[in-house]
Each structure stands twice: as structure tokens, then as C-alpha cells.
Amino acid sequence: MIIEALKAFLIGIVEGITEWLPISSTGHMILVDEFVKLQVSEDFLALFLVVIQIGAILAVLILYFHKLNPFSPKKTSVEKKSTWRLWGMVVIGCIPAAIFGFALDDWVNEHFYNKVVVASMLILYGIVFIVLERRNRKRLRQAEAMVAAPRGRHARIDASDTAQAAEEALFKVNDVDDIDWKTALKIGCFQVLAIIPGTSRSGATIIGGMLCGCSRTAAAEFTFFLAIPVMLGWGLVKVVKFVLKGLVMSQVEIVVLVVGIVTAFVMSVIAIRFLMGYIKKNDFTAFGWYRIVVGVLVLVYFFFESMGMLP
């Protein structure tokens, strides 16, 4: 039991970190599965890899509890109304996933859940991140030049103020509360792309958000909030399917599930705080290069494995 708990602990670490960083939890889970195999039933493993995400969702709910709580006594009536509006945007953003995601999930897993597709998506979206951020940097320099243009003989603008003003000029949505229903729906459509393994749900929605004019912070936060109903709903579906089959968890499986969820929660808190602090001063280029490297490693590893060159 201790060995299985340690395996669940490692898987929880990987899930908690990769679920929120735009680097694909599926791609990393495939690699982990090659070296860390849980001694559990196949049905439980399918359940575990989805339900473990509950820990990740709890991290979002706790870190953003005040922002997401429309009943908070500390909020004014205007702020409560704004919170309800935000939840409305989240619901709208989940519509595409509810329509297409659940309907196509089994078909996509049957036809696309393989190592080549996962590695290809890691590399493809890594390239997209790099190209998108290069475009943003070019546009940001142009915006900074316009903001810093002389406005009088004695006019002076602080460098940090210039950068902030340029950032606000570059993105039309700088706060998640300002996302309208059209933008939410568009981002939701990008979220559907994540049903292809290796894409990364957070990666797809962050790219979608930025392409729709959202700042990195706004896009990341909306990605977190979109995950709440989607991941909870998918976890519920898996639990219902497990129960309807008349299956029962063993003592070891219960321990594995608890350890995985708790570990995913702790690591998600760390990952979310890291990401939000990181993107305030940096862009997503590093994540793009990381995805490419991991994608290439996946292809190389499984190529040598298929050739019988690995033990």
C-alpha cells in the first residue's frame, strides 16, 4: 500500500503542476505512466486520472474564493452583480465543451489517443505560443513608442508607467471581469480543441483568450474559472460510470485516490501562484520552448522503444 501511495503522490505532483501550466497534463501523464504504473484495476485507473483533478479544482476555488463568491458580505451590490456576470461568462464559455467535448470524447480517445498525436500537439502548440508572443512583443514595442512619444517640452513618462500603458493599449481586455459573452464563447471554442490529447486545456484557452484580445493575466484567470464546471462535470461523469458498472474500490485504491487528490491540490496552489506571478513580468515563450522539447523527447523515447533499443 505504501508503494502505491508513493506512486499516487508522484502522479498528484505531475497533475497539480501540469494542469494549470500550459504544457499538457496528458503528455506528462503518458511519460509518467511509462515509469510509474499503479497496481490497480483498469476501470479505477480511468476514474483516478480524471477524479484526481478535483484537487486541482479545489485549489482554484480556495485561491479565488472571494472573487468567485457572489454572496460575500464584503462585496457591494455592484461587486456581487459583477461576480454573477463573471459566472455567466464562465457558463457561456463552457457551452462549446458541453456540446462537442462530451460528445466527441470517446471517439477522439479512440482515434487520437496515441503517443505521436500527443507529441505532435505538444510541439504544434509550443510553436503557436512562440509565434504569438513574438507578435505580441512587436506590437508592444509599437504601443510603447506611441505612449512614450513626446507630449510637450517638459513631458516625462516613467518607464514602468509607459510599459503598463502600452500593455493596456495592446490588450482590449485587461481584467477578467471585462470579458463579454462573445469573447467568452470564442474562448470556449478554443477549449474544445483540448479534447485532442497533448493540446493542454489551459494552453488552448490561454491562446484563445490572447487571440481574442485578453491580457495574459485575464486569459489565465478565465482559464482557471472555465475549468471548474468542465472538470467537475467530467469527474462526475466518470464516477457515475464507475458506480453504474457496479464496481467497488479496494482499500488500496481508496488510499491512492485520496493521496492523489490531496497532492494535486497542494501542487495546484503552488503552480497557480507561480504562473500568475510569472506572467506579470514574462510571457509564455518559455512554455512554448518547453513544450517543443518535451514533444521531441516523447517522440525520441518511443521511437527507440519501438525499435527495441530500450530495456
Beta strands, then each sheet from edge to edge (+ up, - down):
end
